Amino acid sequence: MQGNAPTPDGQVADAVKGNWVDTYAPAWSRPYLRLSRADRPIGTWLLLLPCLWSLVLAILVDQSLRWHDLWIVVACAAGSWLMRGAGCTWNDITDRKIDAQVSRTRSRPLPSGQVSVKQAVIWMGLQIGLSAAILFTFNLAAIAMGVLALLPVAIYPFAKRFTWWPQAFLGIALNWGALWAWVAHTGSLHWAPVLLYLAGVTWTLFYDTIYAHQDAEDDAMIGVKSTARLFENETPKWLRRFIVATVTFMALAVLTALGTEGSPVKLALALTAPWAMGWHLTWQLRGFDPENSDRLLKLFRLNRDTGLIPLIFLVVALFA
């Protein structure tokens, strides 16, 4: 176990070095921004990207790019930042005693004493309130989908206590935007975003299993479950399975959305999205080393680029 004690200035141990929170944010705001993981932006990207996949695919289907779609993009970006922050705050409230026992997390604001539980609850409520204000500008179906998203967010922090698959619960919560953005654009659900959502869930299983290997030793000592502990030496085999599942679900989502009667050029470009994403995931797998925490964190953060790759191909297909 490595001794990542709280630093004198309150920086979190696994924060991005030189991040804007620790460098530029007012001192009074830093503990709250750290609760929201604003010093670790990768999570916001992982929440946002499935939203954008789904929106672009929905526009590809009906070939109707409207000014309202720009507001959907803004709402997805703001909502991803706010709801990721609210979810992380909730996670830290529920896990504060566990975090105090894990080397990587004991420097977080609650276990290190930078904020109280009451202050964290108020901060979480503020973020949810701002998210709700954005959500209520959309159609009733999108509002319902947004409210329903709170359920997996609320459950996720407890998953590690009762299942070996908390990463699956994270995937269920983190990729909800793939369903929401489609509904925000079209007003109803479809099999294509459901398949895209499943691709996001298996992608989350891939990258968060890698991430969880950082804490496997501490988790074993305190009895916290994870896929990293469940798979152990079999992790590479499972990661390959998640790659195959992600590529398959995304390809099926594209085929279900676009069919074979539309533009073959658009279909070919859109189908390149899961193929290219799969290659990037396979390249990550080649660098997997469960004993190297720094390498694990770098691989996890690389998944921003992994998620951008299919988005680029979908956008190119849209304008082809």
N, C-alpha and C positions, 0 to 999 in steps of 0.2 A: 504494500500500500504506500502510495506516494503522499507526502505531507504537503498538500496544497492549502496551507492556512490562509485566512483572509489577509489581503495585503493592506498596508496602512491607509492607503487612499481609497479602499473599498472596491478596487477592481476585481472582477470575477475571474477565476483562474483560467477558464477556457474562452474568454472573450477574445475577439479579434484585436491584435495588437495595434495601437494607434487609432482605435475606433473613435467615431465622432462623439460618443457619449462621454468617454473618459477624457477626451481632449478638449471639446468645445462646449458641452452642455453645462448650464449653471449647476453649481455644486448641489443645491437643494433638490434638483430634479433627477440627479444621477441614480439614486437608489430605486426610484420608480421606473425609470427607463431601463434599468438593469432587470427589474422584475418582468418587464415586457420583452426582454431579450433584444432590446434595440441595439445593444453592443454586439449582438450575434445575429446579423441580418439573414443568415441562410434560411432560417425557419419561415420568414415572411415570403421569401422566394418559393419555398416548397409548398406553401399554401396558395400563392398567387398563380403559379404556372398551370396547374390543372384547370383553373378558371379560364385562363386565356386559351388553352387548348380547345376547351369546349365552346367558347364563344366563337372562335374562328371557324371551327367545324360547323357550328350552327349557321353561320353566315355563308359558308360554302354550300350548304344544303339549299337554302332558299335564295341565294345570290342577292340578298337584300342588305346592303350596308347602309345603315341609317345613322343620323346624328345621335340617336339614343344609345347606339352601341358605344360611342365615346364615353357616355356617362356610365355605361356598364363597366368599361375598363377602369375609369376613375374609381367607381364604387368597389370593384374587385381589389384594386391597389390599396385604397384606404381601409376597406374592410379587412383585407388580409393583415395589414399592420395592426389594426385595432383588435381584431378578434384573436389573432395570434398572441398579442400582448395580454388580452384578458384570459386566454386559455393558459398561458404560461404563468400568469399571476395566480390563477386557481390551482394550477399544478404545484406551485411553490408553497401555497398555503397548506394544501393537503399533505405535501411531502416534506414539510420543514424539519420534522424529526429524523426522517430518513436521510435527507440531504446533509444533515449535521454529521452523519456517520460515514459519508462517502467523500473520498479525497477530492474528487473533481468538483463537487457541488457544495461543500461546506462554506465556500466563500460567497455564496449567493446572499442577497440582501436579508432574507428572513433568518436563516440559521446564523448569519454573522452579526445580526442585531442592527442592521442599517435602517430597517423599518419594522413597525409592529404589525401584528396580524390585522388589527383594526384599520390601520393605514392602508394595508394591502387590499383589504376588502373594499374600501372606499375607492381606491384606484381602479380595481377591477370593475366596479359598478359604473364608474365614469367611462371607461372604455366600451363597455357593453351599451351604455346609453347613447354614445356617439355612433356606434355601429347601428343601433336601432333607428336612429334618425336618418341614416343613409338608406337602410333597408326599406323603410316605409315610403320611399319615393317610387317603389316598383309595383308591379302587378300583384294581385292577391296570391297567385300561385308561388311567386318568388318570395313573398313575405312568409308564406307558410313553410317553404323550404328553408328559409333562413332561421325561423324560430325552431324548426325541427333539428337544425344543426347543433343547437345547444345541448341536446341529449348526449350524443357521443363525446362532446367536449367535457361535459360534466362527469361522465363515467370513466374516461381514459385514465386519470391519475390513480384510480383504485385498481385498474386492471392488473398491474404487476403484483397485487396482493392475492389474486385468486386465479390467475391463468399464466401459463408459460408463454402466451402469445400477446403480450401487451402491445407489441409492435403492430399487430393487426388492428387493435382498437385505435391506435394512433392513425393508421392509414384510413380507417373509417371516418375519423374526425377531420383529418388534414386535407382529404381530397373531396370534401363535400362540395366545394366550389365547382367541380366538374358537372354536378347535377344542377347547382343553383344558376350558373351562368347561362346554361342552355334554356332553363325555364325563364330567366329574365329576358332573354332575347325572343323566345318563341311563345311563351305563355303556357307551355305544357311540357311534359316529360316524354322521352323517347328512348328506345333501346340503345341508340348510339351513345348518349351520355352515360348510361348505366355501364356499358362496356368500357367506356373511357374511365369512368370512376373505378372500375375493377382494376384497370391497368395502373391507375394511381395507387391503389391499395397495395398491389404486389410490388410496385416500385418502392413504396414506403417500407415494406418488409425487407427489401434489399438494403436500402441505405441505413435504416435504423437498426438493423441487425449488426451492421458494421459498426455503427455508433455505439451500440450497447456493449460491444466487446471491451470498450475502455473501462467499464465499471464491473466487468464480470467477477473479478476477485472480491471487490467490496460487496457486490450484490449477494454473492454466495455466503459471505460472513453474516449478513444481516437478514438473509432469507428472502430477498427480492427476486422475483422471477423475470426472465427475459428469454427471447429466442436465442440470444448469444449463449446463455447458459444451457438452454435446451439442446442446441445443435452441437456445441463444443467443437470437436475436431471435424464434425460433419458439416460445418458451416459452409465451406466452398461449394459442396454439392447442393445445398439448399439455396445458396445465392444463384447458382446456375439455373435452378428451377424457377426462381423468381424472375430472372431475366427472360426466360422463355415465356412465362405467363404474362409478363408486362408487354412484350412485343406482340404476343398473340391477341391479347385483349384489345390493344390499341389498333392493330390491323383490322380486327373484326369491327371495331367501332367505326373506322373509316369506311369499310365495305358496307356496313349497315346504313351509314349516313348517306353515302354517295351512290351506292349501287353500281351497276355496270352500264347504265343507260345514258349517263352524262358524259362530260368531256373526259376522254381517256388520258389526256395530258394532266388534268387536275387530279384524277384518280391516282395516276402513277406518282405524281409528286407527293400527294398526301400519304400514299403507302410507303414512300421513302422515309417518312417521319419515324415510324416505329423501328424500321430497319436500322436507321442511323443511331437512334437512341440505344438500341440493343448492342451495337458495336461499342458505344461509349461505356455502357455498363460492363461489357466483357473486358474492355481495357482496364476499368477500375478493378475488376476481380483479379486480374493478373498481379496487381500491386497489393492485394490484401495480405496483411500480416497481423494476426491477432495479438502478438506480443509487443507491437510498436504503437503506443498510444498516439504519438504525434502523427504517424502515418494514417491511423484510423480516422483521426479528426480531419486530416486533409482530404481523404477519400470522401468522407461525409459531405464536406463543403463543396466538393467538385460536382455534387448533384444539382447545383444551380445550373451549371452548364449542361448537364444531362437533360434537364427539363427544358432548357432553351432550344436545344437541337430540334425536337419535333415541332416546336412552335414556329421556328424559322421556316421549316418545310411546309407547314400548313399555311402560313402567310404567303409564301411564294405560290402555292397552289391556288390560293384565293385570287391572286392578281395575274395568274397565268392566262 
